[in-house]
Amino acid sequence: MTTPQRQPLNAVLAFLLPILLVFGLWLGGHPEHLPGFLRSTFVADHQTRVVDEAIRRIAHDYYRAIPTNQLSNASISGVVSSLGDRFSHYLTPSEYREFNAPPHFTGIGVAVGPDPRGLLIARVFDASPAIRAGLKAGELIVAVNGRTLKGLSGDAATALIKGLPGTDVVLQIETPRTRSARASVRTLKITRATISEPVVASATRTVRGVRLGVVALATFSPGAHAEVREAVEHELHAGARGIVLDLRDNGGGLVEEAQMIASIFIPSGTIVSTRGRTQTPEMLIATGGAISTSIPVVVLVDANTASAAEIVTAALQDHHRATVVGTHTFGKGVFQEEESLSNGGALDITVGEYFTPAGRNLGGGGVKEGAGITPEVALGKNQVDTPHGVDVALATLAAKVK
């Protein structure tokens, strides 16, 4: 039974509730009239509900069934695409799992380029089946399992070499003629293997009687610095009096690896600094343990030298520690971070810019072509990725040896 004191209060509430309900509905359609601190929260929540509503309606009403998770992935991808940043991406759960898997490839461990007669070997990676079989850069693969490669596209030719780990492939190898030897052809059976990255290729070359080392790095993934240091020290112990650091076709990777690889050659000072809207400004300095600065260095680059590879190149250039040979580099002056999402996917988005020791930013903010690095010794685009590119780098290095 209602007490007499509560009857007026109940009557007031009964009168106010319909008014509050109508007022609330009106504000729902006119959030601009809310106070600022409420409006931002309300509008954001309203916009999120609209996106969810659109996904639900498409999933329910579209003429053919579309999985809701597919629509959600597409909506997130669309948001990231709207940034106009070619370096920012949305990774679906399956893509993110693959992204975090240890990088590897299956094959014999060579980097090749197209040639009218077959595949020209550009690099032979250390600790690979190819190097154990005695393959060398500059040699030509002219046949695979008895099939000639002449007239085949580069993709078709490399597909013949690829296969399951543990299986054999028979290659016919042509060694070019030199001043001291005629051209020759030999046949090799090589067992394919799974090759983990980072992969480093190193070799000793002699130019005008001077022994020089060439160390090529494919990517800046975890552990790259240890392999590069091992290769550099191996070449120096073998009598090399200078090092060519080959960063052609290296798209970059981890900034921390770039810091440690640059520190192999730079004894002290700034390697790179970073800044971002929500990122704490950071300066990465040389970690110590560099080789003697009396050992000359040349960095070989091309148009695909990017990101962490540009950090190392620019640091060596700004510290006057190396001569850069090749073509204008890619120009990527921004860095990304992976931010996990509750669906198992992730945002891989640009969060800041990096700057060289001299204060240069090599990129275009992700939305336009960046400045990149201009080599001191320039090569044509059709020259840099051939054996001629390495020859010019070696000649440049030999001239620096005292």
Rosetta blueprint (number, residue, H / E / L):
1 M L
2 T L
3 T L
4 P L
5 Q L
6 R L
7 Q H
8 P H
9 L H
10 N H
11 A H
12 V H
13 L H
14 A H
15 F H
16 L H
17 L H
18 P H
19 I H
20 L H
21 L H
22 V H
23 F H
24 G H
25 L H
26 W H
27 L H
28 G H
29 G H
30 H L
31 P H
32 E H
33 H H
34 L L
35 P L
36 G H
37 F H
38 L H
39 R H
40 S H
41 T H
42 F H
43 V H
44 A H
45 D H
46 H H
47 Q H
48 T H
49 R H
50 V H
51 V H
52 D H
53 E H
54 A H
55 I H
56 R H
57 R H
58 I H
59 A H
60 H H
61 D H
62 Y L
63 Y L
64 R L
65 A L
66 I L
67 P L
68 T H
69 N H
70 Q H
71 L H
72 S H
73 N H
74 A H
75 S H
76 I H
77 S H
78 G H
79 V H
80 V H
81 S H
82 S L
83 L L
84 G L
85 D L
86 R L
87 F L
88 S L
89 H E
90 Y E
91 L E
92 T L
93 P H
94 S H
95 E H
96 Y H
97 R H
98 E H
99 F H
100 N H
101 A L
102 P L
103 P L
104 H E
105 F E
106 T E
107 G E
108 I L
109 G L
110 V E
111 A E
112 V E
113 G E
114 P E
115 D E
116 P L
117 R L
118 G E
119 L E
120 L E
121 I E
122 A E
123 R E
124 V E
125 F L
126 D L
127 A L
128 S L
129 P H
130 A H
131 I H
132 R H
133 A L
134 G L
135 L L
136 K L
137 A L
138 G L
139 E L
140 L E
141 I E
142 V E
143 A E
144 V E
145 N L
146 G L
147 R E
148 T E
149 L L
150 K L
151 G L
152 L L
153 S L
154 G H
155 D H
156 A H
157 A H
158 T H
159 A H
160 L H
161 I H
162 K L
163 G L
164 L L
165 P L
166 G L
167 T L
168 D E
169 V E
170 V E
171 L E
172 Q E
173 I E
174 E E
175 T E
176 P L
177 R L
178 T L
179 R L
180 S L
181 A L
182 R L
183 A L
184 S E
185 V E
186 R E
187 T E
188 L E
189 K E
190 I E
191 T E
192 R L
193 A E
194 T E
195 I E
196 S E
197 E L
198 P L
199 V L
200 V E
201 A E
202 S E
203 A E
204 T E
205 R E
206 T E
207 V E
208 R L
209 G L
210 V E
211 R E
212 L E
213 G E
214 V E
215 V E
216 A E
217 L E
218 A L
219 T L
220 F E
221 S L
222 P L
223 G L
224 A H
225 H H
226 A H
227 E H
228 V H
229 R H
230 E H
231 A H
232 V H
233 E H
234 H H
235 E H
236 L H
237 H H
238 A L
239 G L
240 A L
241 R L
242 G L
243 I E
244 V E
245 L E
246 D E
247 L L
248 R L
249 D L
250 N L
251 G L
252 G L
253 G E
254 L L
255 V H
256 E H
257 E H
258 A H
259 Q H
260 M H
261 I H
262 A H
263 S L
264 I L
265 F L
266 I L
267 P L
268 S L
269 G L
270 T E
271 I E
272 V E
273 S E
274 T E
275 R E
276 G L
277 R L
278 T L
279 Q L
280 T L
281 P L
282 E E
283 M E
284 L E
285 I E
286 A L
287 T L
288 G L
289 G L
290 A L
291 I L
292 S L
293 T L
294 S L
295 I L
296 P L
297 V E
298 V E
299 V E
300 L E
301 V E
302 D L
303 A L
304 N L
305 T L
306 A L
307 S L
308 A H
309 A H
310 E H
311 I H
312 V H
313 T H
314 A H
315 A H
316 L H
317 Q H
318 D H
319 H L
320 H L
321 R L
322 A L
323 T E
324 V E
325 V E
326 G E
327 T L
328 H L
329 T L
330 F L
331 G L
332 K L
333 G L
334 V E
335 F E
336 Q E
337 E E
338 E E
339 E E
340 S E
341 L L
342 S L
343 N L
344 G L
345 G L
346 A E
347 L E
348 D E
349 I E
350 T E
351 V E
352 G E
353 E E
354 Y E
355 F E
356 T L
357 P L
358 A L
359 G L
360 R L
361 N L
362 L L
363 G L
364 G L
365 G L
366 G L
367 V L
368 K L
369 E L
370 G L
371 A L
372 G L
373 I L
374 T L
375 P L
376 E L
377 V E
378 A E
379 L L
380 G L
381 K H
382 N H
383 Q H
384 V H
385 D L
386 T L
387 P H
388 H H
389 G H
390 V H
391 D H
392 V H
393 A H
394 L H
395 A H
396 T H
397 L H
398 A H
399 A H
400 K H
401 V L
402 K L
